Amino acid sequence: MKKFQFSLERILRYHQQRLKQAEMHVAQAAMERDSARLDVDQCQQRIDDASQLSETVGGPINPTVRANVTAHLEQLAEILSIAGKRLMVAEERFRERDRVRTEISRDAEGLSLLRDQRRVEHRDEIAWQQQIDLDEIVMRKWTSRDDDDPPITPGLPE
């Protein structure tokens, strides 16, 4: 019996290798995105913390403290803007790499399904050929048994 061989096996392995690389790139992009999101959240938290003045209603207002807090909040707003842009770029990079991974996965899946289909066809063909061979052997034995039996003559005891 001939062994199963899939003519596109090398191409399937190539796509599977590309899929592993794409999955690594997606994971890396996800880490970058999570890092950027963490930076945005931390910056937002720093802005929230800096916005809390220790002034009380009806109490004295210190213009220097207010000016310092305002300057600090403006710096944090710039940092937040930069972090937000970095987050947007990281999210876009993640989406793009995930899209590429999905395409490669679809290609690899299609080739894998084709290989499985061909394997089933091969197995069926082998089973069919074995059945033909078995039928032929049985027919030979049956024919040779008929040749070995003496002819039966009517009326004579066996």
C-alpha positions in Angstrom: 0.0 0.0 0.0 1.2 3.4 -0.8 1.9 5.8 2.0 -0.2 9.0 2.3 1.6 12.1 1.0 0.1 15.6 0.9 1.6 17.5 -2.0 1.1 20.9 -0.2 2.6 19.8 3.1 5.6 22.2 2.8 3.2 25.1 2.1 1.1 24.0 5.1 4.2 23.9 7.4 5.2 27.4 6.0 1.8 28.8 6.9 1.9 27.2 10.4 5.3 28.7 11.0 4.0 32.1 9.9 1.0 31.6 12.2 3.3 31.0 15.2 5.2 34.2 14.3 2.0 36.2 13.9 0.8 35.0 17.2 4.0 36.1 18.8 3.6 39.5 17.1 0.1 39.8 18.4 1.1 38.9 21.9 3.9 41.5 21.7 1.5 44.2 20.4 -1.0 43.3 23.2 1.8 43.8 25.8 2.6 47.2 24.2 -1.1 48.2 24.2 -1.5 47.1 27.8 1.6 49.1 28.8 0.3 52.2 27.0 -3.1 51.8 28.6 -1.5 51.5 32.0 0.5 54.7 31.3 -2.7 56.5 30.4 -4.5 55.2 33.5 -1.6 56.2 35.8 -1.3 59.6 34.2 -5.1 60.1 34.7 -4.7 59.0 38.3 -1.9 61.5 38.8 -4.1 64.3 37.3 -6.9 63.3 39.6 -4.6 63.3 42.6 -3.1 66.7 41.7 -6.5 68.2 41.2 -7.3 67.7 44.9 -6.3 70.9 46.6 -6.1 71.0 50.3 -8.1 74.3 50.3 -11.3 74.6 52.3 -14.3 76.6 51.6 -13.9 80.0 53.2 -10.2 79.4 54.0 -7.2 81.3 52.7 -6.1 80.8 49.1 -2.4 80.6 48.3 -1.9 81.9 44.8 1.6 80.3 44.5 0.3 76.9 45.4 -2.5 77.3 42.9 -0.1 78.4 40.2 2.2 75.5 40.9 -0.7 73.0 40.8 -2.0 74.6 37.5 1.5 74.3 35.9 1.8 70.7 37.2 -1.7 69.9 35.8 -0.7 71.4 32.4 2.4 69.2 32.3 0.4 66.1 33.2 -2.2 67.0 30.5 0.6 67.1 27.9 2.0 63.8 29.2 -1.6 62.4 29.1 -2.0 63.6 25.5 1.3 61.9 24.5 0.3 58.7 26.3 -3.1 58.7 24.7 -1.5 59.0 21.2 0.9 56.2 22.1 -2.2 54.1 23.2 -4.0 54.8 19.9 -0.9 53.7 17.9 -0.5 50.6 20.0 -4.2 49.7 19.6 -3.9 50.2 15.8 -0.8 48.1 15.7 -2.5 45.3 17.7 -5.6 45.4 15.4 -3.4 45.2 12.3 -1.3 42.3 13.6 -4.4 40.5 14.8 -5.9 40.9 11.3 -2.8 39.5 9.7 -2.8 36.6 12.2 -6.4 35.9 11.3 -5.7 35.8 7.6 -2.7 33.5 8.1 -4.8 31.3 10.4 -7.5 31.1 7.8 -5.0 30.0 5.1 -3.4 27.4 7.4 -6.8 26.1 8.5 -7.9 25.7 4.8 -4.7 23.8 4.0 -5.1 21.6 7.1 -8.7 20.8 6.2 -7.7 20.0 2.6 -5.0 17.7 4.0 -7.5 16.0 6.2 -9.9 15.5 3.3 -7.1 14.1 1.1 -6.1 11.8 4.0 -9.7 10.5 4.2 -9.8 10.0 0.5 -6.5 8.1 0.6 -7.7 5.9 3.4 -11.0 5.1 1.5 -9.0 4.4 -1.7 -6.7 2.0 0.3 -9.7 0.3 1.9 -11.4 0.0 -1.6 -8.2 -1.5 -3.1 -7.9 -3.9 -0.2 -11.5 -5.0 -0.7 -10.8 -5.6 -4.4 -7.7 -7.7 -3.5 -9.6 -9.7 -0.9 -12.4 -10.3 -3.3 -9.9 -11.5 -5.9 -8.2 -13.9 -3.4 -11.6 -15.3 -2.4 -12.6 -15.8 -6.0 -9.3 -17.6 -6.7 -9.7 -19.9 -3.7 -13.3 -20.5 -4.7 -12.3 -21.3 -8.3 -9.5 -23.5 -7.2 -11.7 -25.4 -4.8 -14.2 -26.0 -7.6 -11.3 -27.4 -9.8 -10.1 -29.7 -7.0 -13.6 -31.2 -6.4 -14.3 -34.3 -8.5 -17.3 -33.9 -10.8 -20.5 -35.2 -9.2 -22.1 -37.9 -11.3 -25.8 -38.2 -10.9 -26.9 -41.5 -9.4 -23.6 -42.6 -8.0 -23.0 -42.5 -4.2 -20.3 -40.2 -3.1 
